[in-house]
Amino acid sequence: MLFLYKMQVLSSLLNIFSLRMLGTVIINHIAQRGVVNYAVNGLLNFFVKTDGDTGVKLIAGCFAVQAGYGSKTALDCAQNFTDSVFIRRARQTIASLSAAGTLDKACFTQLVNNLRSLGIRRRVAVVCPNDPHTEYVIIRSLREEIAEYLLVTDEAHVEIAHNLRAASPDFVRVYITSTPDEAAALAVELVRTGEADILMKGLINTDNLLRAVLKKEKGLLPPGGVLSHVAVAQIPLYHKLLLFSDAAVIPRPGLLQFRAMIANDIAICRKLGNDQPRVALIHCSEKVNEKFPHTLDYVQLKEEAQLGRFGSVFVDGPMDAKTACDRHSGEIKGLSSPVIGNADIMIFPNIESGNTFYKTLSLFGDANMAGMLTGTIAPVVVPSRSDSGNSKFYSLALACMAGNQND
């Protein structure tokens, strides 16, 4: 009875939420997300006796969410399900909505598929590929055919590198150094000389790697450049990928750093196919207040955006994170702009708020995350120790799509 009651509630919400949102609710709160068969069968049993059209839409939403957690499309997931009249109708719904671009939202699965369809196979220099998550990323990306590798390891871990090369000798080369610091220096040099397109961190301290990245005349940051971090989140209840900065590098951005963060994030957004990104400048309220100097910078940044500094883009703020991603919150406050409720990029005022947002999304929001350093001559993937294997793989895929300054 509880299941039937929840189905009645969900069916009443169809005019409010998207198919993917409802599918997420079903899977997360009724079927424990992964048990899609249970959710779909429950919907079939309920809606076959009541509202068939609603059932078909919700089933399509379930398959859309299932696709977001794997490497298949929503239609692939539906094709693998036991055949019935309702499932056939759901397949037809999925096919028509996918063709119109209204069902499968932008997600990391699409990003990987796009890389494969474009035939892009980046050369990745990995520093100390000695931990299980890095090995997983290498093996998976080789299988997905989106990367080839230059593995730079120290003498103590040569066997691991050689085992990875044995699995795919045509696409893996091994370089051996005496220490991890020497490995970092060599990997940076491989990128500088054009032998590699991307630098990726393995089992080495981040500070040690960044010393090589930032070394004057021998590093990857051009003169006058600003190093920043961009994170990308695939959030079940948001309708597209969401980029934000800075969760890892810049403690208290000033005006020059805000400009660089916005420019770097916009460049990534455009590489992902969005030609007119919407940038939200985040604060705890919508008020400009000299007690919060970043809000004064926000005023300047908006004026510069209107004058074309960042190209074709919408920039608005200050605003809170909820208003940036929820149009209803903006309406309640009497706010209206192309950014409100539809942000592509969020710029945070400091590292504390950006990092907290990152960790909250990944822990409580069930979001898939990716991240990379920007401002360098080539993408630098520096995953957190706590990031999952999936997150590290998606970070590499993001870097592969971003390319480098010469693209």
Buried (B, 14 or more C-beta within 10 A) or exposed (E): EEBEEBBEEBBEEBEEBBBBBBBBBBBBEBBEBEEBEBBBBBBBEBBEEEBBEBBBBBBBBBBBBBBBBEEBBBBBBBBEBEEEEBBEBBBBBBBEBBEEEEBBBBBBBBBBBBBEEEEBBBBBBBBBBBBEBBBBBBBBBBEBBBBBBBBBBBEEBBEBBBEBBEEBEEBBBBBBBEBBBBBBBBBBBBBBEEEBBBBBBBBBEBEBBBBBBBBEEEBBBEEEBBBBBBBBBBBBBBBBBBBBBBBBBBEEBEBEBBBBBBBBBBBBBBEBEBEEBBBBBBBBEBEBEEEBEBBBBBEEBBEBBEEEBBEEBBBBBBBBBEBBBBBEBBEEBEBEBEBBBBBBBBBBBBBEBBBEBBBEBBEEBBBBBBBBBBBBBBBBBBBBEEBBBBBBBBBBBBBBBBBBEEE
